[in-house]
Amino acid sequence: MTAKRIALGIFMLCMISGCGIQPWVKPYERQNIADSIMSFSRDPVSDSYLSHVHDAREGAKGADGGAGGGCGCN
């Protein structure tokens, strides 16, 4: 029984010690790891435009959460 408690205590200490780890990547360095290969789309500019057109057409129904009517005006 004591061996289980010691093992549990060591495990808990290891888990608690993980909370004190500082991040290795600084906030101003995160742009370096934001690689384009991590993107869902191949052409984000085109997808942004198509999303805007879709919001303008389907705005009356609230397709993507955008506000406004179906006329395309902002």
PDB file of N, CA, C and O in Angstrom:
ATOM      1  N   MET A   1       0.824  -1.198   0.000  1.00  0.00           N
ATOM      2  CA  MET A   1       0.000   0.000   0.000  1.00  0.00           C
ATOM      3  C   MET A   1       0.862   1.252   0.000  1.00  0.00           C
ATOM      4  O   MET A   1       0.524   2.236  -0.659  1.00  0.00           O
ATOM      5  N   THR A   2       1.962   1.229   0.725  1.00  0.00           N
ATOM      6  CA  THR A   2       2.812   2.418   0.787  1.00  0.00           C
ATOM      7  C   THR A   2       3.527   2.652  -0.538  1.00  0.00           C
ATOM      8  O   THR A   2       3.793   3.799  -0.899  1.00  0.00           O
ATOM      9  N   ALA A   3       3.841   1.589  -1.266  1.00  0.00           N
ATOM     10  CA  ALA A   3       4.507   1.761  -2.559  1.00  0.00           C
ATOM     11  C   ALA A   3       3.569   2.470  -3.543  1.00  0.00           C
ATOM     12  O   ALA A   3       4.009   3.281  -4.358  1.00  0.00           O
ATOM     13  N   LYS A   4       2.281   2.156  -3.454  1.00  0.00           N
ATOM     14  CA  LYS A   4       1.309   2.816  -4.322  1.00  0.00           C
ATOM     15  C   LYS A   4       1.195   4.292  -3.973  1.00  0.00           C
ATOM     16  O   LYS A   4       1.082   5.140  -4.859  1.00  0.00           O
ATOM     17  N   ARG A   5       1.225   4.595  -2.684  1.00  0.00           N
ATOM     18  CA  ARG A   5       1.141   6.001  -2.249  1.00  0.00           C
ATOM     19  C   ARG A   5       2.378   6.781  -2.672  1.00  0.00           C
ATOM     20  O   ARG A   5       2.273   7.934  -3.089  1.00  0.00           O
ATOM     21  N   ILE A   6       3.541   6.163  -2.567  1.00  0.00           N
ATOM     22  CA  ILE A   6       4.770   6.836  -2.991  1.00  0.00           C
ATOM     23  C   ILE A   6       4.736   7.087  -4.497  1.00  0.00           C
ATOM     24  O   ILE A   6       5.085   8.172  -4.962  1.00  0.00           O
ATOM     25  N   ALA A   7       4.313   6.076  -5.251  1.00  0.00           N
ATOM     26  CA  ALA A   7       4.224   6.228  -6.701  1.00  0.00           C
ATOM     27  C   ALA A   7       3.205   7.308  -7.071  1.00  0.00           C
ATOM     28  O   ALA A   7       3.444   8.106  -7.978  1.00  0.00           O
ATOM     29  N   LEU A   8       2.079   7.331  -6.373  1.00  0.00           N
ATOM     30  CA  LEU A   8       1.071   8.352  -6.627  1.00  0.00           C
ATOM     31  C   LEU A   8       1.598   9.736  -6.266  1.00  0.00           C
ATOM     32  O   LEU A   8       1.343  10.704  -6.983  1.00  0.00           O
ATOM     33  N   GLY A   9       2.328   9.835  -5.165  1.00  0.00           N
ATOM     34  CA  GLY A   9       2.909  11.114  -4.770  1.00  0.00           C
ATOM     35  C   GLY A   9       3.923  11.617  -5.785  1.00  0.00           C
ATOM     36  O   GLY A   9       3.937  12.805  -6.110  1.00  0.00           O
ATOM     37  N   ILE A  10       4.767  10.730  -6.288  1.00  0.00           N
ATOM     38  CA  ILE A  10       5.743  11.127  -7.302  1.00  0.00           C
ATOM     39  C   ILE A  10       5.033  11.561  -8.575  1.00  0.00           C
ATOM     40  O   ILE A  10       5.411  12.549  -9.203  1.00  0.00           O
ATOM     41  N   PHE A  11       3.996  10.810  -8.950  1.00  0.00           N
ATOM     42  CA  PHE A  11       3.229  11.161 -10.140  1.00  0.00           C
ATOM     43  C   PHE A  11       2.584  12.537  -9.989  1.00  0.00           C
ATOM     44  O   PHE A  11       2.622  13.343 -10.919  1.00  0.00           O
ATOM     45  N   MET A  12       1.998  12.808  -8.838  1.00  0.00           N
ATOM     46  CA  MET A  12       1.349  14.102  -8.605  1.00  0.00           C
ATOM     47  C   MET A  12       2.362  15.237  -8.619  1.00  0.00           C
ATOM     48  O   MET A  12       2.080  16.312  -9.147  1.00  0.00           O
ATOM     49  N   LEU A  13       3.547  15.008  -8.040  1.00  0.00           N
ATOM     50  CA  LEU A  13       4.585  16.039  -8.073  1.00  0.00           C
ATOM     51  C   LEU A  13       5.029  16.335  -9.505  1.00  0.00           C
ATOM     52  O   LEU A  13       5.270  17.488  -9.862  1.00  0.00           O
ATOM     53  N   CYS A  14       5.134  15.296 -10.312  1.00  0.00           N
ATOM     54  CA  CYS A  14       5.502  15.498 -11.719  1.00  0.00           C
ATOM     55  C   CYS A  14       4.428  16.286 -12.457  1.00  0.00           C
ATOM     56  O   CYS A  14       4.735  17.155 -13.274  1.00  0.00           O
ATOM     57  N   MET A  15       3.179  15.981 -12.169  1.00  0.00           N
ATOM     58  CA  MET A  15       2.086  16.686 -12.845  1.00  0.00           C
ATOM     59  C   MET A  15       2.018  18.140 -12.403  1.00  0.00           C
ATOM     60  O   MET A  15       1.793  19.023 -13.231  1.00  0.00           O
ATOM     61  N   ILE A  16       2.205  18.402 -11.135  1.00  0.00           N
ATOM     62  CA  ILE A  16       2.157  19.778 -10.621  1.00  0.00           C
ATOM     63  C   ILE A  16       3.350  20.587 -11.116  1.00  0.00           C
ATOM     64  O   ILE A  16       3.222  21.783 -11.379  1.00  0.00           O
ATOM     65  N   SER A  17       4.505  19.945 -11.245  1.00  0.00           N
ATOM     66  CA  SER A  17       5.692  20.677 -11.682  1.00  0.00           C
ATOM     67  C   SER A  17       5.566  21.119 -13.136  1.00  0.00           C
ATOM     68  O   SER A  17       6.263  22.046 -13.549  1.00  0.00           O
ATOM     69  N   GLY A  18       4.701  20.485 -13.922  1.00  0.00           N
ATOM     70  CA  GLY A  18       4.491  20.892 -15.308  1.00  0.00           C
ATOM     71  C   GLY A  18       3.789  22.232 -15.423  1.00  0.00           C
ATOM     72  O   GLY A  18       3.847  22.861 -16.479  1.00  0.00           O
ATOM     73  N   CYS A  19       3.130  22.685 -14.371  1.00  0.00           N
ATOM     74  CA  CYS A  19       2.435  23.968 -14.411  1.00  0.00           C
ATOM     75  C   CYS A  19       3.392  25.145 -14.357  1.00  0.00           C
ATOM     76  O   CYS A  19       3.014  26.253 -14.737  1.00  0.00           O
ATOM     77  N   GLY A  20       4.597  24.944 -13.904  1.00  0.00           N
ATOM     78  CA  GLY A  20       5.550  26.041 -13.773  1.00  0.00           C
ATOM     79  C   GLY A  20       6.449  26.229 -14.975  1.00  0.00           C
ATOM     80  O   GLY A  20       7.354  27.062 -14.939  1.00  0.00           O
ATOM     81  N   ILE A  21       6.223  25.470 -16.046  1.00  0.00           N
ATOM     82  CA  ILE A  21       7.084  25.568 -17.222  1.00  0.00           C
ATOM     83  C   ILE A  21       6.734  26.824 -18.010  1.00  0.00           C
ATOM     84  O   ILE A  21       5.567  27.080 -18.304  1.00  0.00           O
ATOM     85  N   GLN A  22       7.744  27.593 -18.342  1.00  0.00           N
ATOM     86  CA  GLN A  22       7.565  28.788 -19.161  1.00  0.00           C
ATOM     87  C   GLN A  22       7.497  28.381 -20.630  1.00  0.00           C
ATOM     88  O   GLN A  22       8.167  27.429 -21.028  1.00  0.00           O
ATOM     89  N   PRO A  23       6.707  29.075 -21.442  1.00  0.00           N
ATOM     90  CA  PRO A  23       6.649  28.730 -22.867  1.00  0.00           C
ATOM     91  C   PRO A  23       7.980  29.036 -23.546  1.00  0.00           C
ATOM     92  O   PRO A  23       8.635  30.033 -23.241  1.00  0.00           O
ATOM     93  N   TRP A  24       8.360  28.171 -24.460  1.00  0.00           N
ATOM     94  CA  TRP A  24       9.622  28.352 -25.163  1.00  0.00           C
ATOM     95  C   TRP A  24       9.509  29.397 -26.255  1.00  0.00           C
ATOM     96  O   TRP A  24      10.495  30.048 -26.602  1.00  0.00           O
ATOM     97  N   VAL A  25       8.315  29.562 -26.796  1.00  0.00           N
ATOM     98  CA  VAL A  25       8.119  30.497 -27.894  1.00  0.00           C
ATOM     99  C   VAL A  25       7.575  31.804 -27.325  1.00  0.00           C
ATOM    100  O   VAL A  25       6.532  31.825 -26.671  1.00  0.00           O
ATOM    101  N   LYS A  26       8.285  32.870 -27.579  1.00  0.00           N
ATOM    102  CA  LYS A  26       7.851  34.190 -27.129  1.00  0.00           C
ATOM    103  C   LYS A  26       6.703  34.667 -28.014  1.00  0.00           C
ATOM    104  O   LYS A  26       6.594  34.229 -29.160  1.00  0.00           O
ATOM    105  N   PRO A  27       5.841  35.559 -27.509  1.00  0.00           N
ATOM    106  CA  PRO A  27       4.713  36.026 -28.329  1.00  0.00           C
ATOM    107  C   PRO A  27       5.144  36.672 -29.640  1.00  0.00           C
ATOM    108  O   PRO A  27       4.449  36.534 -30.647  1.00  0.00           O
ATOM    109  N   TYR A  28       6.265  37.367 -29.650  1.00  0.00           N
ATOM    110  CA  TYR A  28       6.707  38.010 -30.885  1.00  0.00           C
ATOM    111  C   TYR A  28       7.408  37.041 -31.840  1.00  0.00           C
ATOM    112  O   TYR A  28       7.731  37.415 -32.967  1.00  0.00           O
ATOM    113  N   GLU A  29       7.646  35.805 -31.404  1.00  0.00           N
ATOM    114  CA  GLU A  29       8.258  34.807 -32.269  1.00  0.00           C
ATOM    115  C   GLU A  29       7.239  33.840 -32.881  1.00  0.00           C
ATOM    116  O   GLU A  29       7.606  32.963 -33.663  1.00  0.00           O
ATOM    117  N   ARG A  30       5.992  33.998 -32.532  1.00  0.00           N
ATOM    118  CA  ARG A  30       4.982  33.039 -32.993  1.00  0.00           C
ATOM    119  C   ARG A  30       4.711  33.151 -34.481  1.00  0.00           C
ATOM    120  O   ARG A  30       4.205  32.208 -35.089  1.00  0.00           O
ATOM    121  N   GLN A  31       5.040  34.289 -35.077  1.00  0.00           N
ATOM    122  CA  GLN A  31       4.849  34.416 -36.515  1.00  0.00           C
ATOM    123  C   GLN A  31       5.789  33.494 -37.277  1.00  0.00           C
ATOM    124  O   GLN A  31       5.511  33.131 -38.420  1.00  0.00           O
ATOM    125  N   ASN A  32       6.889  33.116 -36.658  1.00  0.00           N
ATOM    126  CA  ASN A  32       7.845  32.241 -37.325  1.00  0.00           C
ATOM    127  C   ASN A  32       7.347  30.806 -37.405  1.00  0.00           C
ATOM    128  O   ASN A  32       7.735  30.071 -38.313  1.00  0.00           O
ATOM    129  N   ILE A  33       6.498  30.396 -36.474  1.00  0.00           N
ATOM    130  CA  ILE A  33       5.999  29.024 -36.513  1.00  0.00           C
ATOM    131  C   ILE A  33       4.635  28.939 -37.190  1.00  0.00           C
ATOM    132  O   ILE A  33       4.101  27.845 -37.373  1.00  0.00           O
ATOM    133  N   ALA A  34       4.070  30.079 -37.560  1.00  0.00           N
ATOM    134  CA  ALA A  34       2.793  30.086 -38.267  1.00  0.00           C
ATOM    135  C   ALA A  34       3.072  29.893 -39.757  1.00  0.00           C
ATOM    136  O   ALA A  34       3.016  30.840 -40.542  1.00  0.00           O
ATOM    137  N   ASP A  35       3.365  28.674 -40.122  1.00  0.00           N
ATOM    138  CA  ASP A  35       3.729  28.361 -41.496  1.00  0.00           C
ATOM    139  C   ASP A  35       2.475  28.262 -42.357  1.00  0.00           C
ATOM    140  O   ASP A  35       1.405  27.903 -41.866  1.00  0.00           O
ATOM    141  N   SER A  36       2.609  28.578 -43.630  1.00  0.00           N
ATOM    142  CA  SER A  36       1.462  28.530 -44.527  1.00  0.00           C
ATOM    143  C   SER A  36       0.975  27.105 -44.753  1.00  0.00           C
ATOM    144  O   SER A  36      -0.172  26.897 -45.147  1.00  0.00           O
ATOM    145  N   ILE A  37       1.830  26.131 -44.511  1.00  0.00           N
ATOM    146  CA  ILE A  37       1.417  24.744 -44.692  1.00  0.00           C
ATOM    147  C   ILE A  37       0.409  24.318 -43.620  1.00  0.00           C
ATOM    148  O   ILE A  37      -0.280  23.311 -43.781  1.00  0.00           O
ATOM    149  N   MET A  38       0.324  25.081 -42.529  1.00  0.00           N
ATOM    150  CA  MET A  38      -0.622  24.773 -41.464  1.00  0.00           C
ATOM    151  C   MET A  38      -2.029  25.289 -41.780  1.00  0.00           C
ATOM    152  O   MET A  38      -2.965  25.016 -41.029  1.00  0.00           O
ATOM    153  N   SER A  39      -2.188  26.023 -42.870  1.00  0.00           N
ATOM    154  CA  SER A  39      -3.471  26.612 -43.231  1.00  0.00           C
ATOM    155  C   SER A  39      -4.391  25.559 -43.834  1.00  0.00           C
ATOM    156  O   SER A  39      -3.935  24.611 -44.474  1.00  0.00           O
ATOM    157  N   PHE A  40      -5.690  25.737 -43.622  1.00  0.00           N
ATOM    158  CA  PHE A  40      -6.666  24.815 -44.185  1.00  0.00           C
ATOM    159  C   PHE A  40      -6.845  25.034 -45.680  1.00  0.00           C
ATOM    160  O   PHE A  40      -7.181  24.101 -46.410  1.00  0.00           O
ATOM    161  N   SER A  41      -6.623  26.258 -46.137  1.00  0.00           N
ATOM    162  CA  SER A  41      -6.865  26.563 -47.544  1.00  0.00           C
ATOM    163  C   SER A  41      -5.552  26.852 -48.257  1.00  0.00           C
ATOM    164  O   SER A  41      -4.563  27.253 -47.643  1.00  0.00           O
ATOM    165  N   ARG A  42      -5.568  26.641 -49.550  1.00  0.00           N
ATOM    166  CA  ARG A  42      -4.364  26.920 -50.340  1.00  0.00           C
ATOM    167  C   ARG A  42      -4.257  28.395 -50.670  1.00  0.00           C
ATOM    168  O   ARG A  42      -3.148  28.907 -50.824  1.00  0.00           O
ATOM    169  N   ASP A  43      -5.382  29.097 -50.783  1.00  0.00           N
ATOM    170  CA  ASP A  43      -5.378  30.509 -51.148  1.00  0.00           C
ATOM    171  C   ASP A  43      -6.264  31.280 -50.169  1.00  0.00           C
ATOM    172  O   ASP A  43      -7.463  31.422 -50.407  1.00  0.00           O
ATOM    173  N   PRO A  44      -5.693  31.777 -49.076  1.00  0.00           N
ATOM    174  CA  PRO A  44      -6.527  32.433 -48.061  1.00  0.00           C
ATOM    175  C   PRO A  44      -7.161  33.731 -48.535  1.00  0.00           C
ATOM    176  O   PRO A  44      -8.233  34.096 -48.052  1.00  0.00           O
ATOM    177  N   VAL A  45      -6.521  34.448 -49.480  1.00  0.00           N
ATOM    178  CA  VAL A  45      -7.100  35.696 -49.981  1.00  0.00           C
ATOM    179  C   VAL A  45      -8.381  35.391 -50.761  1.00  0.00           C
ATOM    180  O   VAL A  45      -9.399  36.059 -50.584  1.00  0.00           O
ATOM    181  N   SER A  46      -8.318  34.381 -51.618  1.00  0.00           N
ATOM    182  CA  SER A  46      -9.497  33.985 -52.387  1.00  0.00           C
ATOM    183  C   SER A  46     -10.604  33.476 -51.462  1.00  0.00           C
ATOM    184  O   SER A  46     -11.776  33.793 -51.666  1.00  0.00           O
ATOM    185  N   ASP A  47     -10.241  32.703 -50.465  1.00  0.00           N
ATOM    186  CA  ASP A  47     -11.249  32.190 -49.534  1.00  0.00           C
ATOM    187  C   ASP A  47     -11.904  33.308 -48.732  1.00  0.00           C
ATOM    188  O   ASP A  47     -13.097  33.250 -48.436  1.00  0.00           O
ATOM    189  N   SER A  48     -11.121  34.325 -48.381  1.00  0.00           N
ATOM    190  CA  SER A  48     -11.676  35.469 -47.663  1.00  0.00           C
ATOM    191  C   SER A  48     -12.685  36.207 -48.529  1.00  0.00           C
ATOM    192  O   SER A  48     -13.747  36.606 -48.052  1.00  0.00           O
ATOM    193  N   TYR A  49     -12.350  36.389 -49.807  1.00  0.00           N
ATOM    194  CA  TYR A  49     -13.265  37.060 -50.731  1.00  0.00           C
ATOM    195  C   TYR A  49     -14.538  36.244 -50.927  1.00  0.00           C
ATOM    196  O   TYR A  49     -15.642  36.789 -50.890  1.00  0.00           O
ATOM    197  N   LEU A  50     -14.384  34.947 -51.134  1.00  0.00           N
ATOM    198  CA  LEU A  50     -15.557  34.102 -51.335  1.00  0.00           C
ATOM    199  C   LEU A  50     -16.433  34.050 -50.087  1.00  0.00           C
ATOM    200  O   LEU A  50     -17.657  33.972 -50.193  1.00  0.00           O
ATOM    201  N   SER A  51     -15.826  34.092 -48.925  1.00  0.00           N
ATOM    202  CA  SER A  51     -16.600  34.134 -47.683  1.00  0.00           C
ATOM    203  C   SER A  51     -17.389  35.441 -47.583  1.00  0.00           C
ATOM    204  O   SER A  51     -18.533  35.451 -47.128  1.00  0.00           O
ATOM    205  N   HIS A  52     -16.762  36.550 -48.016  1.00  0.00           N
ATOM    206  CA  HIS A  52     -17.450  37.838 -47.996  1.00  0.00           C
ATOM    207  C   HIS A  52     -18.640  37.826 -48.958  1.00  0.00           C
ATOM    208  O   HIS A  52     -19.721  38.310 -48.621  1.00  0.00           O
ATOM    209  N   VAL A  53     -18.436  37.272 -50.154  1.00  0.00           N
ATOM    210  CA  VAL A  53     -19.522  37.181 -51.132  1.00  0.00           C
ATOM    211  C   VAL A  53     -20.646  36.300 -50.587  1.00  0.00           C
ATOM    212  O   VAL A  53     -21.825  36.622 -50.735  1.00  0.00           O
ATOM    213  N   HIS A  54     -20.273  35.197 -49.963  1.00  0.00           N
ATOM    214  CA  HIS A  54     -21.280  34.296 -49.391  1.00  0.00           C
ATOM    215  C   HIS A  54     -22.066  35.002 -48.290  1.00  0.00           C
ATOM    216  O   HIS A  54     -23.283  34.841 -48.197  1.00  0.00           O
ATOM    217  N   ASP A  55     -21.375  35.788 -47.450  1.00  0.00           N
ATOM    218  CA  ASP A  55     -22.068  36.536 -46.398  1.00  0.00           C
ATOM    219  C   ASP A  55     -23.016  37.568 -46.995  1.00  0.00           C
ATOM    220  O   ASP A  55     -24.110  37.787 -46.475  1.00  0.00           O
ATOM    221  N   ALA A  56     -22.594  38.203 -48.090  1.00  0.00           N
ATOM    222  CA  ALA A  56     -23.443  39.218 -48.717  1.00  0.00           C
ATOM    223  C   ALA A  56     -24.691  38.579 -49.319  1.00  0.00           C
ATOM    224  O   ALA A  56     -25.779  39.149 -49.234  1.00  0.00           O
ATOM    225  N   ARG A  57     -24.546  37.416 -49.918  1.00  0.00           N
ATOM    226  CA  ARG A  57     -25.688  36.751 -50.541  1.00  0.00           C
ATOM    227  C   ARG A  57     -26.624  36.130 -49.511  1.00  0.00           C
ATOM    228  O   ARG A  57     -27.844  36.191 -49.657  1.00  0.00           O
ATOM    229  N   GLU A  58     -26.060  35.546 -48.494  1.00  0.00           N
ATOM    230  CA  GLU A  58     -26.851  34.818 -47.513  1.00  0.00           C
ATOM    231  C   GLU A  58     -27.011  35.581 -46.203  1.00  0.00           C
ATOM    232  O   GLU A  58     -27.351  34.991 -45.178  1.00  0.00           O
ATOM    233  N   GLY A  59     -26.769  36.882 -46.233  1.00  0.00           N
ATOM    234  CA  GLY A  59     -26.811  37.688 -45.011  1.00  0.00           C
ATOM    235  C   GLY A  59     -28.167  37.703 -44.343  1.00  0.00           C
ATOM    236  O   GLY A  59     -28.262  37.819 -43.121  1.00  0.00           O
ATOM    237  N   ALA A  60     -29.210  37.587 -45.130  1.00  0.00           N
ATOM    238  CA  ALA A  60     -30.547  37.615 -44.544  1.00  0.00           C
ATOM    239  C   ALA A  60     -30.796  36.381 -43.680  1.00  0.00           C
ATOM    240  O   ALA A  60     -31.564  36.432 -42.720  1.00  0.00           O
ATOM    241  N   LYS A  61     -30.140  35.272 -44.027  1.00  0.00           N
ATOM    242  CA  LYS A  61     -30.319  34.044 -43.264  1.00  0.00           C
ATOM    243  C   LYS A  61     -29.275  33.901 -42.154  1.00  0.00           C
ATOM    244  O   LYS A  61     -29.451  33.082 -41.252  1.00  0.00           O
ATOM    245  N   GLY A  62     -28.196  34.678 -42.203  1.00  0.00           N
ATOM    246  CA  GLY A  62     -27.139  34.551 -41.203  1.00  0.00           C
ATOM    247  C   GLY A  62     -26.296  33.313 -41.421  1.00  0.00           C
ATOM    248  O   GLY A  62     -26.122  32.511 -40.504  1.00  0.00           O
ATOM    249  N   ALA A  63     -25.771  33.148 -42.623  1.00  0.00           N
ATOM    250  CA  ALA A  63     -25.063  31.929 -43.005  1.00  0.00           C
ATOM    251  C   ALA A  63     -23.819  31.687 -42.160  1.00  0.00           C
ATOM    252  O   ALA A  63     -23.680  30.629 -41.545  1.00  0.00           O
ATOM    253  N   ASP A  64     -22.933  32.644 -42.128  1.00  0.00           N
ATOM    254  CA  ASP A  64     -21.680  32.480 -41.378  1.00  0.00           C
ATOM    255  C   ASP A  64     -21.626  33.349 -40.139  1.00  0.00           C
ATOM    256  O   ASP A  64     -20.546  33.572 -39.590  1.00  0.00           O
ATOM    257  N   GLY A  65     -22.744  33.835 -39.696  1.00  0.00           N
ATOM    258  CA  GLY A  65     -22.756  34.691 -38.521  1.00  0.00           C
ATOM    259  C   GLY A  65     -22.609  36.158 -38.851  1.00  0.00           C
ATOM    260  O   GLY A  65     -22.582  36.996 -37.950  1.00  0.00           O
ATOM    261  N   GLY A  66     -22.513  36.485 -40.141  1.00  0.00           N
ATOM    262  CA  GLY A  66     -22.379  37.884 -40.540  1.00  0.00           C
ATOM    263  C   GLY A  66     -23.711  38.604 -40.424  1.00  0.00           C
ATOM    264  O   GLY A  66     -24.774  37.995 -40.546  1.00  0.00           O
ATOM    265  N   ALA A  67     -23.641  39.911 -40.185  1.00  0.00           N
ATOM    266  CA  ALA A  67     -24.859  40.696 -40.050  1.00  0.00           C
ATOM    267  C   ALA A  67     -25.121  41.451 -41.339  1.00  0.00           C
ATOM    268  O   ALA A  67     -24.216  41.646 -42.150  1.00  0.00           O
ATOM    269  N   GLY A  68     -26.332  41.864 -41.519  1.00  0.00           N
ATOM    270  CA  GLY A  68     -26.687  42.680 -42.679  1.00  0.00           C
ATOM    271  C   GLY A  68     -27.703  41.972 -43.552  1.00  0.00           C
ATOM    272  O   GLY A  68     -28.068  40.818 -43.325  1.00  0.00           O
ATOM    273  N   GLY A  69     -28.140  42.703 -44.550  1.00  0.00           N
ATOM    274  CA  GLY A  69     -29.126  42.147 -45.461  1.00  0.00           C
ATOM    275  C   GLY A  69     -28.451  41.434 -46.613  1.00  0.00           C
ATOM    276  O   GLY A  69     -27.237  41.236 -46.606  1.00  0.00           O
ATOM    277  N   GLY A  70     -29.230  41.054 -47.589  1.00  0.00           N
ATOM    278  CA  GLY A  70     -28.713  40.351 -48.739  1.00  0.00           C
ATOM    279  C   GLY A  70     -28.234  41.252 -49.855  1.00  0.00           C
ATOM    280  O   GLY A  70     -27.853  40.760 -50.917  1.00  0.00           O
ATOM    281  N   CYS A  71     -28.241  42.570 -49.645  1.00  0.00           N
ATOM    282  CA  CYS A  71     -27.907  43.496 -50.725  1.00  0.00           C
ATOM    283  C   CYS A  71     -26.407  43.634 -50.927  1.00  0.00           C
ATOM    284  O   CYS A  71     -25.992  44.089 -51.992  1.00  0.00           O
ATOM    285  N   GLY A  72     -25.583  43.271 -49.977  1.00  0.00           N
ATOM    286  CA  GLY A  72     -24.135  43.370 -50.112  1.00  0.00           C
ATOM    287  C   GLY A  72     -23.565  44.628 -49.491  1.00  0.00           C
ATOM    288  O   GLY A  72     -22.344  44.782 -49.444  1.00  0.00           O
ATOM    289  N   CYS A  73     -24.391  45.521 -49.019  1.00  0.00           N
ATOM    290  CA  CYS A  73     -23.865  46.735 -48.383  1.00  0.00           C
ATOM    291  C   CYS A  73     -23.504  46.437 -46.933  1.00  0.00           C
ATOM    292  O   CYS A  73     -24.101  45.571 -46.295  1.00  0.00           O
ATOM    293  N   ASN A  74     -22.539  47.155 -46.437  1.00  0.00           N
ATOM    294  CA  ASN A  74     -22.086  46.906 -45.068  1.00  0.00           C
ATOM    295  C   ASN A  74     -22.761  47.838 -44.135  1.00  0.00           C
ATOM    296  O   ASN A  74     -22.516  47.791 -42.930  1.00  0.00           O
TER     297      ASN A  74
END
